[in-house]
Amino acid sequence: MKTLLASTAALLLLAGAPLAVAAPADMQTVSIPVSKAKLNLDNPRDARVLMRRIDNAALEACGADTHSFVEVKRAVAASACHRDAVAGARSQLNNNQASLTVTGVRGR
């Protein structure tokens, strides 16, 4: 009975102990400039063109490219990297510069 009690106490202590989670050691930050020059973002067609450019740059920054399989592109498009890259680019839309930067952080 003492052994069972000691084992249970040890398990409870271990279960409550904080786990150390190491960050991926090999991360890569990729930034890709996207031009918005000559686009009128009040025009829906131009806005779609820019969003397509942002999406393609985010796919590339997060690990897919034009030669990737459709499944790879879908997986990257569903990733947090892609979501964060697109959100970061959208936050730059109101600046007056002719381009914005799409940045993705990915593991190699």
N, C-alpha and C positions, 0 to 999 in steps of 0.2 A: 504494500500500500504506500509506503514511504517513497518507493522508487517511482510509482505512478504519479504521485503528487509532485515529486521533484522534476520528473520529465514534463509534466503539464506546466509547471511554473517556468521551466526553461523555454518551452515553446511559446508561452505567452510573452516572455521577455523578448525573445527573438522576433516575434511577430510585431511587437510594438517598436522595435528598434528602427530608426530611420535607415533607409537603404541609400547607399551611395550610387548614383547613376552617373556614369562618365559621359561627357559630351563626346560626340563623334570626333575622333582625332584628325580626320582628314576632310575638313570642310573647305569649300571654295566659294568665294563671292564673285559673281559675274555681273558686270554692268554693261548694258547695251543702250546706246543712244537711239532715240526714235524721233524723227523729224516731224514737226507739225507745221513747218513752213508751208505757205501757200494753201493752207486749209482754213476754211471758215467753220469754226466749231459750232456756229449757230445753224449751219446747214446740216440737216440730218445725214445726208450722203457723206459729207466730209467727216462728220463725227464717227460714222461707221468705219470709214477708211482708217481713221486714227485708232479706233478701238481694235481693229484687226491688226494693225501694226503693233500695238501694245501687246495683244495676245500672242502674236508670233514671237515677239522679242522675249516675253515671259516664258514661253515654251522653250526657247533656245537657252535662256539664262538658267532655267531649272533642269536642263538635261536632255531635251528633245531637239531635233533639228528637222530640216525639210526632208531628210532621207530616213527618218525614224518610222517604224511601223505604226500604223494607226493605233494599235493597242498601247504602245509606249506613249504616244501623244495624249491619249485619253487618260492614262495614269498620271502623267505629268500635269495635265490640265486640272485634275482633281486633287492635286497636292497642295499642301500649305505653302510651299515655296511659290507656286504659281499664283495662288490667291494673294499672298503678301506682295509679290512683285507687281501685280495688276493694281492692287490698292495703293501701293507707293507711287506708281505712275499716275494714277488718277488724282492723287493729292497734288501733283505738279501741274495739272491742267490750267490753273488760273494764273500761272506765272507768265510773264511777257516774253520769255525766251522762245527761240524758234525750234527748240528741241527739248525733250525731257529724257530722263534716264530710267530704264527698267532694270532693277537690280534683283537678282535671285541668289539665294544661298543654298548650296547643294553639297551633298557628300560625293566624293569622287569614287 
